[in-house]
Amino acid sequence: MASRVKLRWYAPAPARETVLGVIYGLTAAVAWGASAIAATYAARRAGTFITVLVGQGIGMIVLIVLLAAVRPSFSNMDSTATWGLIGCGVIGLAGYLSFYRALELGPVGLVSAIGAAYGGVTALMAFSILGERLAPAGTAGVTMAVLGVTLAAARGPGAREPASLAAGEPIVGVAPAPSASALAAAAAARAGIPFALVSALTYGVGGLLLGHFSARVGWLDAALVARVASMAVLVVILPFLGRPSAWRGTASGVVWAAIAGLTDVVGVLAFARGGEVGRVAVTAAVSSVYPIIPLAAGLVLFAERIGPRQGIGVGLIIVGLVLLGLA
């Protein structure tokens, strides 16, 4: 057994980088999937701004504890990396604000599916800007994984809405008219889509910067500088974000926001580590499977059914991950 492990460890560098990218990408996916569920509860109970503030603050505390324990040298942090990571933090903050606002307004499945497109954005930018290359099987795996996430997380036309948002019961022989709550739910879904699209783009660019500079300066160094920049900008602009009435909050909402922040920073650290030791494109593509976690939670908590579209999406994800692991 030891000899087999040793042979695997001394595998060719590209293959080893791909495997590490898959491992850390999956870790980030699990953490971000849990964070999306917690952030949904938090944003709908405490509002977007409190959710972002508490979540970012918790993440900052975790990074400070790691800083005291690991004591990174920051020896590789030159001006290019510093400014690049500051930009990563600012762009990432825009992603958090838009994604949490989308979760507050729209359906979790739809928002998560659109937000998951960040993996494709990062992968395409890594191919075109960083010059990363994959074998044909790996390229197919990236494509299938991202496409599978979109299909699996999107709510199909036959999916049941929660009881509080369902339309009224139809009368036999009369076409059912949409209820006020159904119309409100549809309007909310449309309102959340632009924010979800913005989050996909900003997360995609931020993911590229974080993964790229993590490989240069180290995963903890990169994550810490980006989060400090994010928190600094957040503290400056927070008083201007929304009306005072929007700053609502409940104890449970704050608790959920703390859980969202804790699980999110685990995902960020896993993603940064994947960018340091693996391939940014692979880490981004694999981590984008995180909407499967909210989808599974919907099945367990709300007895939602998986339609044909979701089934095909899950199959594509599994095949895509296998192809990525073999590339």
FIBA-438887 format. One record per residue (C-alpha): residue number from 1; x, y, z; residue in one letter. Coordinates in Angstrom, 2 decimals, decimal comma. Each point is the difference from the previous one (the first is absolute). Layout:
BEGIN
+-----+---------+---------+---------+--------+
| num |      xx |      yy |      zz | residu |
+-----+---------+---------+---------+--------+
| NUM |       X |       Y |       Z |      A |
...
+-----+---------+---------+---------+--------+
//
This chain:
BEGIN
+-----+---------+---------+---------+--------+
| num |      xx |      yy |      zz | residu |
+-----+---------+---------+---------+--------+
|   1 |    0,00 |    0,00 |    0,00 |      M |
|   2 |    2,83 |    2,39 |    0,85 |      A |
|   3 |    1,69 |   -0,59 |   -3,35 |      S |
|   4 |   -3,23 |    0,73 |   -1,84 |      R |
|   5 |   -0,42 |    3,28 |    1,91 |      V |
|   6 |    3,60 |    0,91 |   -0,77 |      K |
|   7 |   -0,46 |   -0,68 |   -3,70 |      L |
|   8 |   -3,13 |    2,12 |    0,02 |      R |
|   9 |    1,80 |    2,86 |    1,74 |      W |
|  10 |    2,73 |    0,03 |   -2,65 |      Y |
|  11 |   -2,49 |    0,13 |   -2,83 |      A |
|  12 |    0,70 |    2,56 |   -2,75 |      P |
|  13 |   -0,43 |    3,56 |    1,21 |      A |
|  14 |   -2,94 |    0,93 |   -2,27 |      P |
|  15 |   -2,00 |   -3,03 |    1,14 |      A |
|  16 |    0,82 |    0,67 |    3,65 |      R |
|  17 |   -1,04 |    3,65 |   -0,35 |      E |
|  18 |   -3,30 |   -1,07 |   -1,54 |      T |
|  19 |   -0,73 |   -2,46 |    2,82 |      V |
|  20 |    0,80 |    2,63 |    2,64 |      L |
|  21 |   -2,19 |    2,50 |   -1,82 |      G |
|  22 |   -2,89 |   -2,49 |    0,12 |      V |
|  23 |    0,51 |   -0,72 |    3,73 |      I |
|  24 |    0,16 |    3,63 |    1,08 |      Y |
|  25 |   -2,74 |    0,96 |   -2,43 |      G |
|  26 |   -2,33 |   -2,59 |    1,54 |      L |
|  27 |    0,88 |    1,25 |    3,49 |      T |
|  28 |   -0,87 |    3,53 |   -1,06 |      A |
|  29 |   -3,22 |   -1,25 |   -1,59 |      A |
|  30 |   -1,22 |   -1,67 |    3,21 |      V |
|  31 |    0,87 |    3,06 |    2,09 |      A |
|  32 |   -1,61 |    2,45 |   -2,41 |      W |
|  33 |   -3,08 |   -2,18 |   -0,39 |      G |
|  34 |   -0,53 |    0,08 |    3,77 |      A |
|  35 |    0,74 |    3,71 |    0,01 |      S |
|  36 |   -2,65 |    0,65 |   -2,65 |      A |
|  37 |   -2,65 |   -1,70 |    2,14 |      I |
|  38 |    1,00 |    1,93 |    3,12 |      A |
|  39 |    0,25 |    3,28 |   -1,94 |      A |
|  40 |   -3,51 |   -0,48 |   -1,34 |      T |
|  41 |   -1,43 |   -0,26 |    3,50 |      Y |
|  42 |    2,14 |    2,93 |    1,16 |      A |
|  43 |   -0,80 |    2,34 |   -2,90 |      A |
|  44 |   -3,73 |   -0,61 |    0,30 |      R |
|  45 |   -0,04 |    0,46 |    3,77 |      R |
|  46 |    2,64 |    2,70 |    0,51 |      A |
|  47 |    0,44 |    1,59 |   -3,43 |      G |
|  48 |    2,86 |    0,04 |   -2,48 |      T |
|  49 |    2,17 |    2,57 |    1,72 |      F |
|  50 |    0,06 |   -1,60 |    3,44 |      I |
|  51 |    0,62 |   -3,37 |   -1,63 |      T |
|  52 |    3,02 |    1,33 |   -1,88 |      V |
|  53 |    1,35 |    1,91 |    2,99 |      L |
|  54 |   -0,27 |   -2,90 |    2,46 |      V |
|  55 |    1,20 |   -2,58 |   -2,54 |      G |
|  56 |    3,02 |    2,03 |   -1,05 |      Q |
|  57 |    0,83 |    0,75 |    3,63 |      G |
|  58 |   -0,08 |   -3,67 |    0,99 |      I |
|  59 |    2,22 |   -0,85 |   -2,96 |      G |
|  60 |    2,44 |    2,72 |    1,06 |      M |
|  61 |    0,19 |   -1,43 |    3,52 |      I |
|  62 |    0,74 |   -3,48 |   -1,36 |      V |
|  63 |    2,78 |    1,35 |   -2,20 |      L |
|  64 |    1,53 |    1,94 |    2,91 |      I |
|  65 |    0,05 |   -3,18 |    2,11 |      V |
|  66 |    1,70 |   -1,87 |   -2,84 |      L |
|  67 |    2,46 |    2,87 |   -0,39 |      L |
|  68 |    1,00 |   -0,29 |    3,66 |      A |
|  69 |    0,31 |   -3,80 |   -0,27 |      A |
|  70 |    1,76 |   -0,33 |   -3,37 |      V |
|  71 |    1,89 |    3,31 |   -0,06 |      R |
|  72 |    0,50 |    0,34 |   -3,76 |      P |
|  73 |    3,04 |    1,99 |   -1,06 |      S |
|  74 |   -1,60 |    2,04 |   -2,82 |      F |
|  75 |    3,47 |   -0,11 |   -1,58 |      S |
|  76 |   -1,41 |   -0,48 |   -3,51 |      N |
|  77 |   -2,50 |    2,84 |    0,29 |      M |
|  78 |    1,18 |    2,58 |   -2,54 |      D |
|  79 |   -1,92 |    3,07 |   -1,14 |      S |
|  80 |   -1,64 |   -1,82 |   -2,91 |      T |
|  81 |   -1,33 |   -2,76 |    2,25 |      A |
|  82 |   -1,10 |    2,50 |    2,64 |      T |
|  83 |   -2,02 |    2,12 |   -2,39 |      W |
|  84 |   -1,33 |   -3,05 |   -1,79 |      G |
|  85 |   -1,28 |   -1,46 |    3,27 |      L |
|  86 |   -1,45 |    3,34 |    1,07 |      I |
|  87 |   -1,91 |    0,00 |   -3,27 |      G |
|  88 |   -1,03 |   -3,58 |    0,71 |      C |
|  89 |   -1,40 |    1,03 |    3,39 |      G |
|  90 |   -1,95 |    2,95 |   -1,40 |      V |
|  91 |   -1,42 |   -2,03 |   -2,91 |      I |
|  92 |   -0,80 |   -2,84 |    2,40 |      G |
|  93 |   -1,90 |    2,40 |    2,25 |      L |
|  94 |   -2,14 |    1,01 |   -2,97 |      A |
|  95 |   -0,64 |   -3,69 |   -0,55 |      G |
|  96 |   -1,10 |   -0,55 |    3,61 |      Y |
|  97 |   -2,34 |    2,99 |   -0,03 |      L |
|  98 |   -1,62 |   -0,97 |   -3,29 |      S |
|  99 |   -0,25 |   -3,72 |    0,80 |      F |
| 100 |   -1,52 |    0,50 |    3,45 |      Y |
| 101 |   -2,41 |    2,57 |   -1,41 |      R |
| 102 |   -1,00 |   -2,51 |   -2,68 |      A |
| 103 |   -0,58 |   -2,64 |    2,71 |      L |
| 104 |   -2,13 |    2,47 |    1,91 |      E |
| 105 |   -2,16 |    0,74 |   -3,05 |      L |
| 106 |   -0,14 |   -3,10 |   -2,16 |      G |
| 107 |   -0,32 |   -3,81 |    0,14 |      P |
| 108 |    3,05 |   -1,71 |    1,46 |      V |
| 109 |    0,28 |   -2,55 |   -2,81 |      G |
| 110 |   -0,13 |    2,55 |   -2,80 |      L |
| 111 |    2,38 |    2,41 |    1,72 |      V |
| 112 |    2,49 |   -2,76 |    0,84 |      S |
| 113 |   -0,08 |   -1,32 |   -3,56 |      A |
| 114 |    0,75 |    3,39 |   -1,50 |      I |
| 115 |    2,63 |    0,79 |    2,63 |      G |
| 116 |    1,72 |   -3,33 |   -0,67 |      A |
| 117 |    0,88 |    1,26 |   -3,48 |      A |
| 118 |    2,97 |    1,71 |    1,66 |      Y |
| 119 |    1,89 |   -3,28 |   -0,44 |      G |
| 120 |   -0,35 |    0,27 |   -3,75 |      G |
| 121 |    1,05 |    3,66 |    0,09 |      V |
| 122 |    3,14 |   -0,81 |    2,00 |      T |
| 123 |    0,85 |   -3,03 |   -2,14 |      A |
| 124 |   -0,34 |    1,94 |   -3,26 |      L |
| 125 |    2,12 |    2,86 |    1,34 |      M |
| 126 |    2,62 |   -2,45 |    1,29 |      A |
| 127 |    0,22 |   -1,58 |   -3,45 |      F |
| 128 |    0,17 |    3,32 |   -1,87 |      S |
| 129 |    2,05 |    2,14 |    2,42 |      I |
| 130 |    2,12 |   -2,39 |    2,08 |      L |
| 131 |    0,60 |   -2,42 |   -2,87 |      G |
| 132 |   -1,16 |   -3,03 |    1,98 |      E |
| 133 |   -0,70 |   -3,02 |   -2,16 |      R |
| 134 |   -1,90 |   -3,24 |    0,52 |      L |
| 135 |   -0,08 |   -3,24 |   -1,90 |      A |
| 136 |   -3,12 |   -0,55 |   -2,12 |      P |
| 137 |   -1,53 |   -2,12 |    2,77 |      A |
| 138 |    0,60 |    2,76 |    2,53 |      G |
| 139 |   -1,50 |    2,63 |   -2,30 |      T |
| 140 |   -3,07 |   -2,16 |   -0,46 |      A |
| 141 |   -0,15 |   -0,51 |    3,77 |      G |
| 142 |    0,05 |    3,75 |    0,67 |      V |
| 143 |   -2,76 |    0,56 |   -2,54 |      T |
| 144 |   -2,17 |   -2,84 |    1,27 |      M |
| 145 |    0,44 |    0,93 |    3,67 |      A |
| 146 |   -1,01 |    3,62 |   -0,52 |      V |
| 147 |   -2,90 |   -0,98 |   -2,26 |      L |
| 148 |   -1,08 |   -2,67 |    2,48 |      G |
| 149 |   -0,07 |    2,48 |    2,85 |      V |
| 150 |   -2,24 |    2,31 |   -1,99 |      T |
| 151 |   -2,42 |   -2,77 |   -0,88 |      L |
| 152 |   -0,05 |   -1,62 |    3,45 |      A |
| 153 |   -0,46 |    3,17 |    2,01 |      A |
| 154 |   -2,54 |    1,68 |   -2,28 |      A |
| 155 |   -3,62 |   -0,44 |    1,01 |      R |
| 156 |   -1,86 |   -1,90 |   -2,70 |      G |
| 157 |   -3,40 |    1,12 |   -1,29 |      P |
| 158 |   -1,70 |   -2,82 |    1,91 |      G |
| 159 |    1,68 |    0,63 |    3,32 |      A |
| 160 |   -2,27 |    0,73 |    2,91 |      R |
| 161 |    0,15 |    3,36 |    1,68 |      E |
| 162 |   -0,10 |    0,31 |    3,78 |      P |
| 163 |   -3,49 |   -0,02 |    1,41 |      A |
| 164 |    0,19 |    3,67 |    0,99 |      S |
| 165 |    0,66 |    0,99 |   -3,60 |      L |
| 166 |   -2,25 |   -2,44 |   -1,81 |      A |
| 167 |   -2,81 |    1,14 |   -2,25 |      A |
| 168 |   -3,60 |   -0,63 |    0,97 |      G |
| 169 |   -1,65 |   -3,32 |   -0,73 |      E |
| 170 |   -1,49 |   -0,11 |   -3,51 |      P |
| 171 |   -3,75 |   -0,36 |   -0,50 |      I |
| 172 |   -1,08 |   -2,84 |   -2,24 |      V |
| 173 |   -0,77 |    1,30 |   -3,49 |      G |
| 174 |    1,48 |    3,45 |    0,71 |      V |
| 175 |    3,54 |    1,02 |   -0,82 |      A |
| 176 |    1,77 |    0,82 |    3,26 |      P |
| 177 |    1,03 |    3,61 |    0,46 |      A |
| 178 |    3,30 |    0,68 |    1,70 |      P |
| 179 |   -0,40 |    1,11 |    3,57 |      S |
| 180 |    1,51 |    3,19 |    1,37 |      A |
| 181 |    2,61 |   -1,99 |    1,88 |      S |
| 182 |    0,97 |   -1,90 |   -3,16 |      A |
| 183 |    0,36 |    3,25 |   -1,93 |      L |
| 184 |    2,10 |    1,44 |    2,83 |      A |
| 185 |    2,23 |   -3,07 |   -0,03 |      A |
| 186 |    0,50 |    0,31 |   -3,78 |      A |
| 187 |    0,85 |    3,68 |    0,36 |      A |
| 188 |    2,48 |   -0,80 |    2,77 |      A |
| 189 |    1,66 |   -2,62 |   -2,16 |      A |
| 190 |    0,43 |    2,51 |   -2,82 |      R |
| 191 |    1,34 |    2,59 |    2,44 |      A |
| 192 |    2,66 |   -2,41 |    1,26 |      G |
| 193 |    1,30 |   -1,03 |   -3,43 |      I |
| 194 |    2,05 |    3,18 |   -0,75 |      P |
| 195 |    1,69 |   -0,21 |    3,41 |      F |
| 196 |    0,78 |   -3,68 |   -0,58 |      A |
| 197 |    1,55 |    0,80 |   -3,39 |      L |
| 198 |    2,17 |    2,69 |    1,58 |      V |
| 199 |    1,11 |   -2,46 |    2,68 |      S |
| 200 |    0,99 |   -2,57 |   -2,63 |      A |
| 201 |    2,19 |    2,52 |   -1,83 |      L |
| 202 |    1,58 |    1,51 |    3,11 |      T |
| 203 |    0,60 |   -3,36 |    1,67 |      Y |
| 204 |    1,53 |   -1,25 |   -3,25 |      G |
| 205 |    2,48 |    2,87 |   -0,25 |      V |
| 206 |    0,73 |   -0,11 |    3,74 |      G |
| 207 |    0,55 |   -3,75 |   -0,15 |      G |
| 208 |    2,53 |    0,42 |   -2,80 |      L |
| 209 |    1,95 |    2,63 |    1,95 |      L |
| 210 |   -0,10 |   -1,99 |    3,24 |      L |
| 211 |    1,12 |   -3,23 |   -1,64 |      G |
| 212 |    2,72 |    1,68 |   -2,06 |      H |
| 213 |    1,58 |    1,97 |    2,83 |      F |
| 214 |   -0,36 |   -2,88 |    2,47 |      S |
| 215 |    2,42 |   -1,92 |   -2,21 |      A |
| 216 |    2,46 |    2,90 |    0,25 |      R |
| 217 |   -0,19 |    1,08 |    3,64 |      V |
| 218 |   -1,70 |   -2,88 |    1,87 |      G |
| 219 |   -3,60 |   -0,85 |    0,74 |      W |
| 220 |   -0,29 |    1,59 |    3,46 |      L |
| 221 |    1,90 |    3,13 |   -0,97 |      D |
| 222 |   -2,26 |    0,52 |   -3,01 |      A |
| 223 |   -3,25 |   -0,67 |    1,86 |      A |
| 224 |    0,98 |    2,31 |    2,87 |      L |
| 225 |    0,94 |    2,97 |   -2,20 |      V |
| 226 |   -3,17 |   -0,39 |   -2,07 |      A |
| 227 |   -2,22 |   -0,20 |    3,09 |      R |
| 228 |    1,66 |    3,03 |    1,66 |      V |
| 229 |   -0,66 |    2,01 |   -3,16 |      A |
| 230 |   -3,58 |   -1,23 |   -0,11 |      S |
| 231 |   -0,65 |    0,89 |    3,64 |      M |
| 232 |    1,61 |    3,44 |   -0,37 |      A |
| 233 |   -2,20 |    0,90 |   -2,94 |      V |
| 234 |   -3,07 |   -1,46 |    1,71 |      L |
| 235 |    0,51 |    2,12 |    3,12 |      V |
| 236 |    0,36 |    3,13 |   -2,16 |      V |
| 237 |   -3,05 |   -0,54 |   -2,21 |      I |
| 238 |   -2,30 |   -1,76 |    2,47 |      L |
| 239 |   -1,73 |    3,18 |    1,24 |      P |
| 240 |   -1,00 |    0,76 |   -3,59 |      F |
| 241 |   -1,45 |   -3,45 |   -0,76 |      L |
| 242 |   -3,75 |    0,31 |    0,17 |      G |
| 243 |   -2,48 |    1,85 |    2,18 |      R |
| 244 |    0,00 |   -0,38 |    3,80 |      P |
| 245 |   -3,16 |   -2,08 |   -0,29 |      S |
| 246 |    1,98 |   -2,56 |   -1,98 |      A |
| 247 |    2,26 |   -0,58 |    3,00 |      W |
| 248 |   -2,31 |   -2,44 |    1,66 |      R |
| 249 |    1,22 |   -2,93 |    1,98 |      G |
| 250 |   -1,00 |   -2,86 |    2,22 |      T |
| 251 |    2,06 |   -2,17 |    2,29 |      A |
| 252 |   -0,57 |   -3,03 |   -2,20 |      S |
| 253 |    0,92 |    2,00 |   -3,09 |      G |
| 254 |    3,31 |    1,07 |    1,54 |      V |
| 255 |    0,74 |   -3,59 |    1,03 |      V |
| 256 |   -0,67 |   -1,22 |   -3,53 |      W |
| 257 |    2,19 |    2,80 |   -1,35 |      A |
| 258 |    2,83 |   -1,14 |    2,28 |      A |
| 259 |   -0,38 |   -3,57 |   -1,24 |      I |
| 260 |   -0,01 |    1,26 |   -3,58 |      A |
| 261 |    3,19 |    1,96 |    0,61 |      G |
| 262 |    1,75 |   -2,92 |    1,68 |      L |
| 263 |   -0,80 |   -2,51 |   -2,72 |      T |
| 264 |    0,76 |    2,55 |   -2,70 |      D |
| 265 |    3,50 |    0,69 |    1,27 |      V |
| 266 |    0,68 |   -3,76 |    0,06 |      V |
| 267 |   -0,95 |   -0,04 |   -3,66 |      G |
| 268 |    2,17 |    3,01 |   -0,76 |      V |
| 269 |    3,03 |   -1,59 |    1,69 |      L |
| 270 |   -0,55 |   -3,28 |   -1,84 |      A |
| 271 |   -0,31 |    1,87 |   -3,28 |      F |
| 272 |    3,16 |    2,00 |    0,70 |      A |
| 273 |    1,89 |   -3,17 |    0,91 |      R |
| 274 |   -1,22 |   -1,63 |   -3,20 |      G |
| 275 |    1,29 |    2,96 |   -1,98 |      G |
| 276 |    3,39 |   -0,33 |    1,72 |      E |
| 277 |    0,60 |   -3,73 |   -0,49 |      V |
| 278 |   -2,44 |   -0,88 |   -2,77 |      G |
| 279 |   -1,48 |    1,53 |   -3,13 |      R |
| 280 |   -2,17 |    3,08 |    0,29 |      V |
| 281 |   -2,29 |   -1,08 |   -2,85 |      A |
| 282 |   -0,60 |   -3,45 |    1,53 |      V |
| 283 |   -0,51 |    1,35 |    3,52 |      T |
| 284 |   -2,49 |    2,58 |   -1,25 |      A |
| 285 |   -1,95 |   -2,42 |   -2,15 |      A |
| 286 |   -0,26 |   -2,69 |    2,70 |      V |
| 287 |   -0,88 |    2,49 |    2,75 |      S |
| 288 |   -2,89 |    1,24 |   -2,12 |      S |
| 289 |   -1,95 |   -3,17 |    0,86 |      V |
| 290 |   -0,96 |    1,59 |    3,32 |      Y |
| 291 |   -3,69 |    0,59 |   -0,99 |      P |
| 292 |   -0,52 |   -3,75 |    0,33 |      I |
| 293 |    0,11 |    0,52 |    3,79 |      I |
| 294 |   -2,97 |    2,42 |    0,05 |      P |
| 295 |   -1,76 |   -2,31 |   -2,44 |      L |
| 296 |    0,44 |   -2,97 |    2,35 |      A |
| 297 |   -1,16 |    2,11 |    2,93 |      A |
| 298 |   -3,12 |    0,85 |   -1,96 |      G |
| 299 |   -0,68 |   -3,69 |   -0,55 |      L |
| 300 |    0,34 |   -0,82 |    3,70 |      V |
| 301 |   -1,59 |    3,08 |    1,57 |      L |
| 302 |   -2,69 |    0,88 |   -2,51 |      F |
| 303 |   -0,72 |   -3,37 |   -1,66 |      A |
| 304 |    0,85 |    1,41 |   -3,43 |      E |
| 305 |    0,11 |   -2,43 |   -2,88 |      R |
| 306 |    2,87 |   -0,35 |   -2,47 |      I |
| 307 |   -1,22 |    0,53 |   -3,54 |      G |
| 308 |    1,61 |   -1,38 |   -3,16 |      P |
| 309 |    2,08 |    3,15 |   -0,40 |      R |
| 310 |    1,47 |   -0,33 |    3,50 |      Q |
| 311 |    0,69 |   -3,71 |   -0,54 |      G |
| 312 |    1,90 |    0,70 |   -3,20 |      I |
| 313 |    1,93 |    2,75 |    1,77 |      G |
| 314 |    1,10 |   -2,29 |    2,82 |      V |
| 315 |    1,15 |   -2,60 |   -2,55 |      G |
| 316 |    2,00 |    2,60 |   -1,91 |      L |
| 317 |    1,68 |    1,17 |    3,19 |      I |
| 318 |    1,06 |   -3,52 |    0,97 |      I |
| 319 |    1,38 |   -0,73 |   -3,47 |      V |
| 320 |    1,71 |    3,39 |   -0,10 |      G |
| 321 |    1,76 |   -0,58 |    3,33 |      L |
| 322 |    1,17 |   -3,42 |   -1,13 |      V |
| 323 |    1,42 |    1,49 |   -3,19 |      L |
| 324 |    1,74 |    2,74 |    1,99 |      L |
| 325 |    1,54 |   -2,56 |    2,31 |      G |
| 326 |    1,30 |   -2,05 |   -2,94 |      L |
| 327 |    1,30 |    2,94 |   -2,04 |      A |
+-----+---------+---------+---------+--------+
//
